[in-house]
Amino acid sequence: MKAADVRAMTPDQLEDELQNLKKEQFNLRFQKATGQLEKTARVKQVRRDIARMKTIAAEKSAGNKA
């Protein structure tokens, strides 16, 4: 997901998408542990998307406080 797409989201949408990504990350870790993971690159992609969302959410909350 691109940063511009994430910046366009509302805080509620960010929270929902972050929850979805965390669930996907859990499922990917479970698949890896059981040897069923096919797209190994998806783990890295999801991890970076989570970090991107958290960073932009923090920027938005800091912007509201200032």
N, C-alpha and C positions, 0 to 999 in steps of 0.2 A: 504494500500500500504506500502510495506517495505521501510525502509530508504535506503537500498542498491539499490533498483530500482529507487528511486528518485535521488540519487547521480549519477546514470548512465545517467540521462537525461541532455540534453543541456539546456542552459538558456531559449531558445525559447520554448522548449517543457515544461519546468517548468511553464512558464507563461501561456501557453495554458491550461495545466492541472489545474493550479490554477483557471483560469477563469471558467473552467467546474465545478470544485468543488464548487465555489461560486454560480454558477447558481443552482446546485443541492441543496445547502444549502438553498437558497431562496425558491426553490420549496418545500423542506421538511418543512420549517417554515410555508409556506402557507397551506400545507396539515394539519399541526398540528392545525393551527388556525381554519380551517374549519372542523376539526374532521375526516379527511380522512386518517390520517397517520397510517399505519399498522406496519411498522418496526421502532419502536421508537429508537432502538439502532443505527440505521443508522445516526441519528443526531449527536451523540457523535463521531462516526467513521469519519464522514465527517469533523467535526470541528477539530479533531486531525490530519487528513490528511492535512488540510489547514495549520495548525500550523507547521507541519513537513516540508511542501514544502517551507513555508516562511523562516524557520530556515535554511534549506539547501541552499536556494537561497542567503540568507544573508552571509552564510559562503563562498559560491563561489565568491560573489562579493568582500568580504573582502580579499579573497585569491588573487584575480586579482589585487587589489590595492596595496597589500604589496610587 
